[in-house]
């Protein structure tokens, strides 16, 4: 299915920002042309590797991936909005990649420039296969967007070379990457080219992981490395502690994990492997029921950018890397390919509206690497919380998140709908136009909505001729009251509801109109009792949006706010605030700090005073005056 044309007021604005601001800004960053920002040198590295410049390699060993993700974002942007000038710039970068590629197909600036004799000697740490994977993903996206094969051919040549190096047979290397990415990229390359060997190579990397003797030990001994690995000398950091089908809980580096789970889900869908399917479901359940924040942030631990343990979800020290929520979106989409179950689309939606776009300010020029749920600016100076930034940054030395977010937003049209035989699924409620082929004829679907601000969704179905097929609409997990009509007739009671989808099977004719109304009351959300940090606290949610309170609206010392259980809450839409948002208003209580006195401790309870509160969507915080922020508020009886 081709990407839907996104016409949605909420998301079209983001896509325009990515096209008009983020992609040009990141191009400047990749060329070291952003004043006072961390240098990238990524394009210069390719120029040096291509022989067009002299100098030393600069940056992280995975610096190439920033260029790859930029190219992928460009590809999706061109898919949505043709731009000859941008396409010409991308073509010039692709020409540069071709010049930097070795005769054998190898393409990696770190090893080409710095250590040409040491390629494939440190798969655990040095990201060769990770960078290759991102370039492959970009090549497939660019091919689909433009029809041009050069980039796809470059990466097919590289993939052919990698296939000649890795495997179980002969003198091939029986290894796998320390940072997963190539596994899912090879599947996309397989789907674009039809070459089975790419699918089989992805399977090899997945199936070899976790076997003993551990390949990371074999290569470590070969290079004479006697040091302990920083993450408690554990294979779990790379999800290599067990074969993937035996893993029960998400452990280790969060981004690596969800990239691997995404590939596992793809393989399960393509091969029909029940073992992989069961493993994906087991890991999914552990992540979303025990290790995921309400914002769909994952990876709570700063040490190793990693999953911690079940129910360990601190708010003011959370890591919740933007890339991890993006990876969760990738995984959720692929789980929908395994099984049409709304729980996957629910998490995909939660991540899209909360844990991903919070990583970028509203003008697309500053970014969060880490997305906490509680911020006190002065605490960010502490060593244990220095990863928590009270304001977004222009760029990063490790700049994986900004281009990753750009490619996700630009590719949004690929996440709204899917199709299986004569069933067309609507996973996300985003204004859009989609054309599908059902039983040999074209069907146009037009979706109109003001989501996420209200739950009114209108779909117009336009088949070429009258045809019987099924339209499946998701009932979001947050919605407890919905009505469904077709051409004005209430039909919810006649619709089949299965695993969170309304299945409407009928003979559709041109102009048929479907109206879905989702009630969007303000919800007070509690956390599982085992989440220690949130006992006695609530979070506010309306529709798919999680809300927070900021100091700029509610004053300092937000921890002194208490929301009574019987407090009345209301909403209003403010078109002039933060790009236009629905605000939650209410009457809370605040501990009266002035009445306390100077004693550090006292047996006298603090008095309280009325305090109006104003909550805004979490994604929009830190776009005004810097200050405190809080998602989970104290609750009183």
N, C-alpha and C positions, 0 to 999 in steps of 0.2 A: 504494500500500500504506500502510495506517495504521501508526502507530508500534507496535512491540512493547511489551508490558507487561514492564518489566524487573523480574525477581525475584532477580537475582544478588546474592549477599552482598557482593562487592567493590564493584560499581557502585551498588547500591541505597543503600549507605552514603553514597557521594558525592552521589547525587541527593537524599537526605534532608538532607545538609549544605547543599546549594545551596538547597533549599526552606526549611529552617528557620533557616539562618544567613546564607548569602550574599545571597539576594534581599532579606531585611529589612535586612541590613547595608548593601548597596549603595543601597537606598532612602534610608537615613539619609545616606549619603555624597552622593547626588544632591541632598539637601536641606540639605547643610552641617551635619549633625548628628552628625558623628564627631569627638570632641575630638582635637586635635593632628594631624589628617589634613589633607592639602591640600584646600582648598575646591573644590567643584564648581560650584555656582551654576546647574547645568543646568536644574533645574525652575524656578528663579526666572527664568531667561532666557525660558522659555516663558510664564510669568505676565506678564512685562513685554511680550512680543510680543503677548499676548492682550489687553492693556489692563487686566489685573487688578492690576498693580503698576507702580511707577515706578522708574527707575534705569537704570544702564548695563549693556550686555552685559559678561559676565565669562567668561574662560576661553579655550580654544583655539577656532579657527574651526570645528572639528568637534565642539564640545561637545554638540550635539544628538544625535550618534550614541551617546553614553553612555546617554541615555534610551531610544533605539531598541533598543539591545541588552538593556537591562534589561527592556523590554516583551516582547522576543522570548523571553528566559529565562522570564519570567512565563507566557507563552503555553504553552511546552513543559511547564512545571511544572504548569499547570492541566490539560494534556492527560493528565499522569500521575497527578495528585492534585488533584481539584477542591477549591477553597478559595473560598467566596463572599466572604470579606472581602478576600482578595488580588485577586480578580476585580473587586470594587467599586473598589479603589484604582486598578487598571489602567484601568477605565472612566472614572474621574475624570481620569486623565492624558490619555486619548484625547479626552475632552471639551475639555480644555485645548488639545490640538493643533488641534482643529477651530476653536476660537476664535482661535488664532494664525494660522490659514491665511488667506491673502489671497483676495479674491473671484476672482482668476484661477487660484487653486489653489496658488500659491507658498507654501512652508513652510520657512523657515530663519531662526532667531532672530538669527544674526549680522548678516545683511543687513537683516532687517526692523528691527532696533533700531539698528544702528550705521551701515550704509552702504546705505540703501535704493535709492539711485540708481546703485549700482555692481554690481548683481547680474549674473552671467555675464561679468564683465570679467576675471576671473583664475581660469580653470578649472584652470590648472596648479597653483596653490598653495592655493586656498581651499576645497576640499572640499564645494562645494555639492552636486554630484551624488553624492558619497560619502555624505553625510548622508541624501540622498533615498533612496539605495539601502538603507541600514540601516533606515530607516523603512518602506520597502516590504517588506523581509523580515519585519519584525516584524508588519506588518499581515496578511500572508499566514498567518503562524504563528498569530496570534490568531484569525483567521477559522476556520482549521481546528480550533483547540482549542475554541472557544466557539460557533461558528456565527453570531457577530455580525458584521454587515457594515459597521458605521460606520467603523472604522479602515480597512478595505479600500476603502471608497468614498472616504475622505479621500485615500488614497494613489493611487487610480485617477484622481482629479481632478488630483492633482499630476503624475502620469505623463502624463495627457492634455496638460497645460500644457507639460511638458518636451518632449513630442513635437511640439508646435506651434512650439517654439523651435529645436530642433536637427534638422539634416538637410542634404541636398545641394541640395534644391530651393529656388527663389525666394530670399528674403532670410533664410532660416534660417541659424543658426550652424553652420558645418562643423567643430565642435570636439568634444572628448572630454575626459573627466576626467583630472586629474593623478593622483588616487588612485582606482584601479579599485574598484568595488563595485556600482555601479548596473547593470553589465552582467549579473551573475548574478542580481541582484534583479529586474530586468525579466523575466527568464525565469521566475522563480517567480511573478511577477504574471501573466504570460501563461498559465501553467499553471493558476492559480487562477481567472482570469476568462475565458479562451478568446479574449482580444482579440489578434489577430495583430499589431497595430501595436506592441505591447510587445516581441514577439519581433524584429520588424524594427528597432526602435530599438536593441535590444541589439546586433544584427548591425551596425548603422551605427557604433556606438561602437567595436566591435572592428575592423571593416574600415577605418575611417578612420585608426586609430592608425598612426603611422609613415610616413604619406604625406608627400610634399613638395609645396609648401612646408609646413613644420611649423606646425600651428595655434598652438602655443605661441609661436612667433616672431611670428605675425600679431597675436595678442592683446597680446603684450608691446609691440609697436610702437604699437598703438592706445592703450594706456594710458600711453605715454611712459616706459616702463621701459628704462633703458640699462645696468643692472647685469648682471654675469655671474651665471649660476645657480650656486649654491654647490657643486654636485656636478660639478666640473670642466667646467661649462657643457655637460653631456652630457644628451642626450635619453634615454640608457639608464637613468637613475634612474627614469623613469616607464615603461620598456619601450616607448618611442616612437621608438627609434633606427632601427627597421626595421618594415615591415609584419609583423604577427604571424606570418603563415605563412612568413616568411623567417628568423625568429629561431631560432638554433641552440643558444644557451646562455642560462641564466638570469642576468640582470644586474639591477642596480639594487635598489631597495627591495624587500625580500623579501615583505612582506605584499601590497603592490600586485601583485607578480608572480603569486603563487599565487591571489589573487582573480581576476585576469584569466585565468589558465590554467583555473580552475574554470568560468568562463563559456564559454571556448573549448571545453572538453570537453562542456558542456551543449549548446552549439550544434552540435557535431559529432554528438552522439547524436541530436538532434532533426532536423537537416537532412540527415544522412548525408554531410556534406562530407568527402571524402578528404583535401583540403588541410589542413583544421583537425585532422583525426584524426592525420595524419602529423606536424603541428607539435606537437601535444600529446605524442605519443610521443617525439619528439626532445627536447623540453624536459624531459619526465619522466626520460628516461635521463640527461640531463646533471645534473639535480638529485640524483637518488638514487644515482648511481654516482660522482659527482665533487664534490658540494657539500653533502652531508647528513651531519650528525653521527650517531653510533651511537644517540643518543637521539631521532632524527628532528627535531633542531633544525636550522633552516636560517637563512641570513643570518648569516654569520660575522663581518661587519665592522661595527664601531660607527659608522664614518663612513657616514652615510646609512642606517643600519639595513639593510645591503645584503648581497647576494651579493658575494663577493670574486673569486676566480679558482679554477680547478679545483684541488682537493686542498689549498686553503688553509683549514685547519680547526684554528686554535689553540684550545687547551683553556682557558687562563686569561685569554683576552681575547675569547672568543666573545660574540657578541651574542645570537643565538638567541632572539629575542623570542617570548614565549608566543603572541602572535597569529599568528606565522609558522607555528608547528607546528599551530595550529588551522586555519589556511588550508590547510596541507598535507593535513589530514584532509578538508577540503571537496573539495579537488582529487582526492584518491584515491577518494573515494566517487563522484565524477562520472566518473572514468576507468573505474570498474566499469560505469557506464552505457554507455560506449563499447564496452567489451570485457570479458568475464568472464575476467580473468587475475588469479591470486592474488597477483602481485607488488604490485598496487595495494592489496589488502586487507592484505598483509603490512606495508606502510608505514603504512597507516591504523592498524593495531593498534600498531605501534611508537610512533607519535606519541601515541596515546591513553594508553598505559600508561607513557610516559616523558616526552616533551617538552612535553606539555600540562599534565597534573595536577601536575607539578613546580612549576608557576606559582602554586600555592595551598597554604597550609599545611593541616594535617589538620583544623583546626577551621573553616576557611573564612573567617578574619578577616584574614589577611595574604597578600600577593601578591608574586611576582617578575614584573618586566617582562622581565628578562634571565635566561637559564638557562644558566650556565656549566658546564663539565665539570671545572673545577679552581678551587678557591678558597683563597687565603691572605688572611685578613681584613686584615692590615696593608697589603697591596698595593692594596687597594681605595681607598686614599687617593691613589694616584698618578693623575695627570691622564689617562694613557692607559688606566687601568683603573677609573676612577671609576664606570663604568656597571655594574661587577661589584659587587653588593651581597652582603655576607656574611649578611644576614638579610632576610626578606621585609618589605615595607612595608605600612602600613595602607591607603594609597590613593596615587594619583599625580595630578599636575597634568595629565598626559596619561594618562587612565584608560581606555585602550582595552582592555587585557588582562583585568581582572577581569570585566566584564560579558560579554566575548566567551567566556571560559571557562565562565561560568555558563550561557550559552545552548547551548554545545556539550554540556556534561554533561547538561543537562535534555533535550536532543534525542537522546540516545544511542539510544533505541528506533528511530530512523529509519535506523540504520547497520548493524544486525545482519543483516537479511535483505533480499533483493530478489527480483524475479520477472520472468521473461521467458517469455511464453507459458505452457507447462506445465512450466517448469523453475523450481524454488524454490531459491534460493541461500542458503547459510548462510555469511556472511562472517566473523562474529565469534563466538567462543565465550563467550557471556554468558548466564547464566540468564535465561530469558524465556518469554513466551507470545505466539505470533503466529497470527493468523488470515489465511488467504489464500483467494482464489477461484480454483479450478482447474477450467477447463472447465465453469463454471456451478455448481459446488458448493463449499461451504465446507470448508476443511481447517484444523484446529487443530494447531499444532506447539508442543510444550512442550519446552524445553531446560533441563537441569539440569547444573550443573558447579560445581566449586570452583576453577575457573580464576581467576587465573593461578598458583595455588599448586600445582595438579597438572593433568595432562592428560587426566583422565577426563571425557568428555562423553557425556551421555545425552539422546537425543531420542525423544519419543513422538509418533507421527504418527496423527492422528485425523480421517480423512475422513468426511463424512456417509454416503457409500456407498463401496464398493470402487471404486477408480479407478486407472487407469494414468497416472502422471506421473513426473517426475524430481526427485529431491532431490540437490542438489550441495553437497558438503561440502568446505571448504577444507583442504588439507594445508599448514600453515604452512611458510614457507621455512626456519625455524630447526629444523624437526623432520626427523630422518633415520630415524626408526623409528616406524611407526604400525600399529595393527591396527584392523580395522573389521568389525563383526558386525551382522547384522539378525536379531532374534529368536533371538540366541544362536549363529547360524551364521556362521562366518568367511566373508566374501565379498569381502575386499579384492582377491583375485586375479581376481574376476569383475567388479569395478567398473572403469569406464573412468576413467583419470586423464588429464585434459587441462588444460594450463595451470594446474596446481596445484589442481584441483578433482576430487574423486571424484564421478562421476556415477552415481547409483543409480536406474536406471529399472526399475520393477516395478509390479505391481498392489498398491497399498497398501490395507490394511484397518485398521479402527479398532483401536488398541492396538499397532500395530507399533512395535517398539522398536529404535532404532539406537544402537549403542555405538561410539564412536570413542575410542581410547586413544593419546595422543601422548606419547612418551617425552620426559622433561624433564631430561636430564643438565645438569650445569654445563658451560658452554662457555667456552673461552678464545678470545676474538676478537682477531684482528690487523687492523690497518688496511692499506690499500693502501700499498706502499712509497713512493709519492710524497707521502704525508701525513707531512711531515718531523717534525712534533711527536710522532708516535707510533712512530717507529722504535725497536725494542727494547722495546716496551711491549705489554701486553695489557689487555683489558677483560673482565670477567666478565659472562656473560649466562646466564640460566636461563629457558627458555620465552620469552615476549615481554618479560621484564623485564631491563633493564640495571642492573647493580649498581655501587655506589661504596663507598669507605671514608671514614669521618669521624674527625676528631680525637677526639671524645668516646669512641670505641671503641678507637682504635688509637694514641693519643698524637699529639704534634705532629711537624712535619717529615715529613709523609707521603711526600715525594719521596725519602726515604731507605729506603723499603720496596722489597724485591725479592721477587718470587714465583718460586721455582724451577720449572722445567718439570715436574719430577717431584713437586712438592708435592701432597699429597693434600688434596682439598677435600671438604667434606661440608655437608649442609644440615640445618636443624632449624626447625620452625615455632614461633614464640614468640607466643602469643595476647595477651600483655600488652605487647608492644613495638610502638610506633608503629601502634596500631590492629590489630595482628595481622599479622605478616609472616613469610615464610620467610627465614632468615638463612643466609649462606654463611660457613663457618668454614674456616680453613686455617692451615698453618704456613709462615710466610714468613721472610725474613731482613731485618735492619735494619743499615745501616752504623752502627757504634758511634761516635757523635759524641763521646762522652767520651774515647775513646782517641786522638782526632786531635791534640789539642794546640791551640796558638794560631796556628800558621802558616796563612796564607791558601792557600798552595800547597805541595805536597810531592811528592817522588818515591816516597813510601811509600804503598802502598795501604791504605785504611782497613780495619780489621778489621770483621767482621760478627758479629752475635749473633742467636740465634733470636728470632723475634717472631711470636706468634700474631696472625692477622688476623681481623677480623669485618667482613663486607660486608653492606650493606642495599640494598634497591631504591632506585634513583636518585630516583624520585619522592618518596620519604619523607625525604630529607635535610633538614637545617635545621629539625627539629621538636623538638630538644632544646637542649643548650648550643651556642651559636654557636662555630664553629671552622673548621678546614681541611676540605676535601673534595676527593676525587680519584676520577676514573673510570678513567683509564688509568694502570696501574701498571708499574713496571720489571719486566722478566723476566730471570731468569738461566738459564743452560744447566743 
